[in-house]
Amino acid sequence: MGITLGMMARAPVPGGCKTRLATVIGEQPAARLYAAMIRDSIGNYSRIGATHNLVLAAPELDGMRVLSDLTPPGWQVIPQTGRGLGERLSNALRALSSDGWPVLLMGSDSPTVPVAPISAALACFDGTDRVLLGPTDDGGYYLIGMSLLALQVFRDIPWSTSRVLETTLARCAALSLSTEILPRWYDVDDGKDLERLRAELSDFPERAPRCTDVLRELRLSRAGR
């Protein structure tokens, strides 16, 4: 049995990504940092050991071309389809589960998320009705994995709120799906998250080396003003 991993991402274009972070460091630096986050996330997720690895590119801002330029060999880039996040997640799951393998959908906002617990969970992620969730501190999740096609999980979720995870868990319970929760981690979306990332990479720069380089350059640029 194989595993298919799809990472959801947007084009790292100034003004079109990381808008909350851009209010703190500016649109150009925010886009540069997000590009580094995407590349570090790919490097990190490559260690999970999935059989197929894909980037699911938001089509806005020429996303397919921009993200294809960032994606290394061994990863395929396909477009996201749908109007909102729930529809795009549903369509991604439907597309990636065509071979019958379990599917992981990952975010691109948590470049330092530990992958060892994910790999350990996948070692026993069999064909039963199971859902794997990686919660984030803001009430969402950085990962959702399914051993079957259960698109109802994504219906009527209050996306972009602190109730995403709890509502998803309630939906899984209503559908009689078994859930497993991974260690909590954090997305890098705003100034507070950025400071947490700076602190983590100050001690462990190898966890996201491209982000480390960008943050060092930004610090040097500010110091030189």
Sine and cosine of phi, psi and omega as CSV:
sin_phi,cos_phi,sin_psi,cos_psi,sin_omega,cos_omega
0.00,0.00,0.76,-0.65,0.02,-1.00
-0.99,-0.17,0.03,-1.00,0.05,-1.00
-0.75,-0.66,0.71,-0.70,0.10,-1.00
-0.95,-0.31,0.77,-0.63,-0.01,-1.00
-0.90,-0.44,0.79,-0.61,0.06,-1.00
-0.85,-0.53,0.80,-0.60,0.03,-1.00
-0.97,-0.23,0.84,-0.54,0.02,-1.00
-0.98,0.17,0.74,-0.67,-0.02,-1.00
-0.48,-0.88,0.41,-0.91,0.11,-0.99
-0.94,-0.35,0.30,-0.95,0.09,-1.00
-0.93,0.38,0.77,-0.63,0.02,-1.00
-0.98,0.18,0.95,0.32,-0.06,-1.00
-0.95,-0.32,0.75,-0.66,0.00,-1.00
-0.81,0.59,0.76,-0.65,-0.02,-1.00
1.00,0.05,-0.23,0.97,-0.04,-1.00
-0.92,-0.40,0.07,1.00,-0.01,-1.00
-0.49,-0.87,0.40,-0.92,0.10,-0.99
0.73,0.68,0.80,0.60,-0.09,-1.00
-0.93,0.38,-0.57,0.82,0.05,-1.00
-0.93,0.37,-0.64,0.77,0.05,-1.00
-0.92,0.40,-0.57,0.82,-0.01,-1.00
-0.90,0.44,-0.47,0.88,0.03,-1.00
-0.93,0.36,-0.30,0.95,-0.02,-1.00
-0.99,-0.12,-0.69,0.73,-0.11,-0.99
-0.88,-0.47,-0.09,1.00,-0.01,-1.00
0.98,-0.19,0.39,-0.92,-0.09,-1.00
-0.92,0.39,-0.71,0.71,-0.01,-1.00
-0.89,0.45,-0.78,0.63,0.04,-1.00
-0.87,0.49,-0.61,0.80,0.01,-1.00
-0.90,0.44,-0.64,0.77,0.03,-1.00
-0.92,0.39,-0.65,0.76,0.04,-1.00
-0.89,0.46,-0.68,0.73,0.00,-1.00
-0.92,0.39,-0.63,0.77,0.01,-1.00
-0.91,0.41,-0.61,0.79,0.08,-1.00
-0.86,0.51,-0.66,0.75,0.05,-1.00
-0.91,0.41,-0.63,0.78,0.04,-1.00
-0.88,0.47,-0.66,0.75,0.03,-1.00
-0.88,0.48,-0.75,0.67,-0.04,-1.00
-0.92,0.39,-0.64,0.77,0.04,-1.00
-0.93,0.36,-0.61,0.80,0.05,-1.00
-0.88,0.47,-0.68,0.74,0.04,-1.00
-0.87,0.49,-0.72,0.70,0.03,-1.00
-0.88,0.48,-0.65,0.76,0.01,-1.00
-0.92,0.39,-0.75,0.66,-0.05,-1.00
-0.93,0.36,-0.41,0.91,0.04,-1.00
-0.87,0.49,-0.42,0.91,-0.03,-1.00
-0.99,0.15,-0.12,0.99,0.03,-1.00
-0.93,0.37,-0.53,0.85,0.04,-1.00
1.00,-0.02,0.46,0.89,0.05,-1.00
-0.92,0.39,0.46,-0.89,0.01,-1.00
-0.96,0.29,-0.67,0.74,0.05,-1.00
-0.83,-0.55,0.71,-0.71,0.02,-1.00
-0.84,-0.54,0.78,-0.63,-0.03,-1.00
-0.69,-0.73,0.49,-0.87,0.21,-0.98
-0.97,-0.23,0.80,-0.60,0.06,-1.00
-0.99,-0.14,0.97,-0.26,-0.16,-0.99
-1.00,-0.02,0.82,-0.57,0.18,-0.98
-0.88,0.47,0.76,-0.65,-0.13,-0.99
-0.96,0.29,-0.29,0.96,-0.03,-1.00
-0.89,0.45,0.48,-0.88,0.06,-1.00
0.85,0.53,0.63,0.78,0.03,-1.00
0.85,0.52,0.66,0.76,-0.12,-0.99
-0.85,0.53,-0.61,0.79,-0.02,-1.00
-0.88,0.48,-0.73,0.69,-0.03,-1.00
-0.93,0.36,-0.72,0.69,-0.06,-1.00
-0.89,0.46,-0.70,0.71,-0.03,-1.00
-0.96,0.27,-0.49,0.87,0.10,-1.00
-0.89,0.46,-0.58,0.81,0.02,-1.00
-0.93,0.37,-0.41,0.91,-0.02,-1.00
-1.00,-0.04,-0.24,0.97,-0.18,-0.98
-1.00,-0.05,0.76,-0.65,-0.04,-1.00
-0.98,0.20,0.23,-0.97,0.11,-0.99
-0.84,0.54,0.54,-0.84,-0.03,-1.00
0.99,-0.11,-0.23,0.97,0.07,-1.00
-0.91,-0.41,0.71,-0.70,0.05,-1.00
-0.99,-0.15,0.54,-0.84,0.05,-1.00
-0.91,-0.41,0.82,-0.57,0.06,-1.00
-0.75,-0.66,0.39,-0.92,-0.06,-1.00
-0.99,0.16,0.55,-0.84,0.26,-0.97
-0.96,0.28,0.54,-0.84,0.06,-1.00
-0.74,-0.67,0.56,-0.83,0.01,-1.00
0.84,-0.54,0.22,-0.98,-0.09,-1.00
-1.00,0.01,-0.74,0.67,-0.02,-1.00
-0.90,-0.43,0.06,-1.00,-0.06,-1.00
-0.88,0.48,-0.69,0.73,0.00,-1.00
-0.86,0.51,-0.69,0.72,0.01,-1.00
-0.92,0.39,-0.62,0.79,0.00,-1.00
-0.93,0.36,-0.62,0.79,0.07,-1.00
-0.91,0.41,-0.68,0.73,0.03,-1.00
-0.87,0.50,-0.72,0.69,-0.02,-1.00
-0.92,0.39,-0.58,0.81,0.04,-1.00
-0.91,0.42,-0.71,0.70,0.01,-1.00
-0.88,0.47,-0.67,0.74,0.01,-1.00
-0.88,0.47,-0.70,0.72,-0.03,-1.00
-0.92,0.39,-0.64,0.77,-0.12,-0.99
-1.00,0.10,-0.25,0.97,-0.03,-1.00
-0.99,-0.11,0.23,0.97,-0.09,-1.00
-0.90,0.44,-0.42,0.91,0.01,-1.00
-1.00,-0.01,0.01,1.00,0.04,-1.00
1.00,0.06,0.00,1.00,0.01,-1.00
-0.99,0.14,0.41,-0.91,0.15,-0.99
-0.87,0.50,0.50,-0.87,-0.06,-1.00
-0.83,-0.56,0.68,-0.74,0.17,-0.98
-0.94,-0.34,0.76,-0.65,0.18,-0.98
-0.93,-0.35,0.83,-0.55,-0.09,-1.00
-0.89,-0.45,0.41,-0.91,0.15,-0.99
-1.00,-0.02,0.14,-0.99,0.04,-1.00
-0.90,-0.43,0.34,0.94,-0.07,-1.00
-0.95,-0.30,0.06,1.00,-0.06,-1.00
-0.77,-0.64,0.94,0.33,-0.17,-0.99
-0.93,0.38,-0.26,0.96,-0.04,-1.00
-0.94,-0.33,0.23,0.97,-0.06,-1.00
-0.86,0.51,0.73,-0.69,0.01,-1.00
-0.91,0.41,0.75,-0.66,-0.04,-1.00
-0.99,-0.14,-0.26,0.96,0.00,-1.00
-0.86,0.52,-0.71,0.71,0.04,-1.00
-0.90,0.44,-0.53,0.85,0.03,-1.00
-0.92,0.40,-0.74,0.67,0.01,-1.00
-0.87,0.49,-0.65,0.76,0.01,-1.00
-0.90,0.44,-0.66,0.75,0.01,-1.00
-0.91,0.41,-0.60,0.80,-0.03,-1.00
-0.94,0.33,-0.39,0.92,-0.01,-1.00
-0.88,0.47,-0.40,0.92,0.02,-1.00
-0.82,-0.58,0.47,0.88,-0.01,-1.00
-1.00,0.00,0.99,0.12,-0.15,-0.99
-1.00,0.04,-0.24,-0.97,-0.14,-0.99
-1.00,0.10,0.21,0.98,0.03,-1.00
-0.98,0.22,0.02,-1.00,-0.06,-1.00
-0.99,0.16,0.99,0.12,-0.13,-0.99
-0.82,-0.58,0.53,-0.85,0.08,-1.00
-0.77,-0.64,0.74,-0.67,0.03,-1.00
-0.94,-0.33,0.76,-0.65,-0.06,-1.00
-0.77,-0.64,0.71,-0.71,0.11,-0.99
-0.93,-0.36,0.98,-0.21,-0.10,-0.99
-0.97,0.26,0.48,-0.88,0.11,-0.99
-0.93,-0.36,0.33,-0.94,-0.07,-1.00
-0.90,0.43,-0.37,0.93,-0.04,-1.00
-1.00,0.01,0.14,0.99,0.05,-1.00
1.00,-0.09,0.04,1.00,0.07,-1.00
-0.97,-0.22,-0.47,-0.88,0.08,-1.00
-0.53,-0.85,0.52,-0.85,0.03,-1.00
-1.00,-0.07,-0.18,0.98,-0.05,-1.00
-0.47,-0.89,0.65,-0.76,0.25,-0.97
-0.69,-0.73,0.79,-0.62,0.03,-1.00
-0.85,-0.53,0.60,-0.80,0.00,-1.00
-0.72,-0.70,0.65,-0.76,0.07,-1.00
-1.00,-0.04,-0.01,1.00,0.04,-1.00
-0.46,-0.89,0.19,-0.98,-0.02,-1.00
-1.00,0.08,0.99,-0.15,-0.02,-1.00
-0.84,-0.54,0.96,0.28,-0.11,-0.99
-0.93,0.37,-0.30,0.95,0.02,-1.00
-0.89,0.45,-0.35,0.94,0.00,-1.00
-0.86,0.52,-0.49,0.87,-0.10,-1.00
-1.00,-0.05,0.02,1.00,-0.07,-1.00
-0.99,0.13,0.68,-0.73,0.12,-0.99
0.84,0.55,0.64,0.77,0.08,-1.00
-1.00,-0.03,0.70,-0.71,0.03,-1.00
-0.98,0.20,0.97,0.25,-0.09,-1.00
-0.84,0.54,0.50,-0.86,0.02,-1.00
0.90,0.43,0.49,0.87,0.10,-0.99
-0.78,-0.62,0.14,-0.99,0.01,-1.00
-0.98,0.22,0.02,1.00,-0.06,-1.00
-0.96,-0.26,0.16,0.99,-0.05,-1.00
-0.88,0.47,-0.78,0.63,-0.06,-1.00
-0.91,0.43,-0.75,0.66,-0.06,-1.00
-0.90,0.44,-0.60,0.80,0.03,-1.00
-0.94,0.35,-0.62,0.78,0.04,-1.00
-0.90,0.44,-0.67,0.74,0.03,-1.00
-0.89,0.45,-0.65,0.76,0.04,-1.00
-0.90,0.44,-0.64,0.77,0.02,-1.00
-0.91,0.42,-0.67,0.75,0.03,-1.00
-0.88,0.47,-0.67,0.75,0.02,-1.00
-0.89,0.45,-0.65,0.76,0.00,-1.00
-0.91,0.42,-0.47,0.88,-0.01,-1.00
-1.00,-0.06,0.09,1.00,-0.01,-1.00
0.87,0.49,0.61,0.80,0.05,-1.00
-0.99,-0.11,0.70,-0.71,0.06,-1.00
-0.98,0.21,0.75,-0.67,-0.03,-1.00
-0.90,-0.44,0.58,-0.81,0.11,-0.99
-0.81,-0.59,0.73,-0.68,-0.08,-1.00
-0.96,-0.29,0.81,-0.59,0.06,-1.00
-0.99,0.11,0.18,-0.98,0.07,-1.00
-0.85,0.53,0.60,-0.80,0.01,-1.00
-0.94,0.35,0.58,-0.81,0.06,-1.00
-0.63,-0.78,-0.25,-0.97,-0.08,-1.00
-0.70,-0.71,0.56,-0.83,0.17,-0.98
-1.00,0.04,0.44,-0.90,0.08,-1.00
-0.97,-0.24,0.99,-0.11,-0.09,-1.00
-0.85,-0.53,-0.45,0.89,-0.10,-1.00
-0.63,-0.78,-0.12,-0.99,-0.08,-1.00
-0.89,0.46,-0.64,0.77,0.02,-1.00
-0.89,0.45,-0.68,0.73,0.04,-1.00
-0.89,0.45,-0.63,0.78,-0.01,-1.00
-0.89,0.47,-0.67,0.74,0.02,-1.00
-0.91,0.41,-0.58,0.81,0.07,-1.00
-0.91,0.42,-0.66,0.76,0.04,-1.00
-0.90,0.44,-0.69,0.72,0.03,-1.00
-0.83,0.55,-0.73,0.69,-0.04,-1.00
-0.90,0.44,-0.68,0.73,-0.01,-1.00
-0.90,0.43,-0.71,0.71,-0.06,-1.00
-0.97,0.26,-0.34,0.94,0.11,-0.99
-0.90,0.44,-0.59,0.81,0.02,-1.00
-1.00,0.00,-0.54,0.84,-0.08,-1.00
-0.72,-0.69,0.93,0.37,-0.06,-1.00
-0.88,0.47,-0.39,0.92,-0.03,-1.00
-0.95,0.33,-0.25,0.97,-0.01,-1.00
-0.94,0.35,-0.48,0.88,0.04,-1.00
-0.47,-0.88,0.97,0.24,-0.15,-0.99
-0.89,0.46,-0.57,0.82,0.00,-1.00
-0.95,0.32,-0.63,0.77,0.10,-1.00
-0.89,0.45,-0.64,0.77,0.03,-1.00
-0.85,0.53,-0.71,0.71,-0.01,-1.00
-0.89,0.45,-0.70,0.72,-0.01,-1.00
-0.90,0.43,-0.69,0.73,-0.01,-1.00
-0.91,0.42,-0.59,0.81,0.07,-1.00
-0.91,0.41,-0.68,0.73,0.01,-1.00
-0.89,0.45,-0.65,0.76,0.01,-1.00
-0.91,0.41,-0.62,0.78,0.02,-1.00
-0.92,0.40,-0.67,0.74,0.02,-1.00
-0.91,0.41,-0.62,0.78,0.01,-1.00
-0.89,0.45,-0.68,0.74,0.01,-1.00
-0.93,0.38,-0.60,0.80,-0.01,-1.00
-0.92,0.39,-0.46,0.89,-0.05,-1.00
-1.00,0.09,-0.08,1.00,-0.04,-1.00
-0.98,0.22,0.00,0.00,0.00,0.00
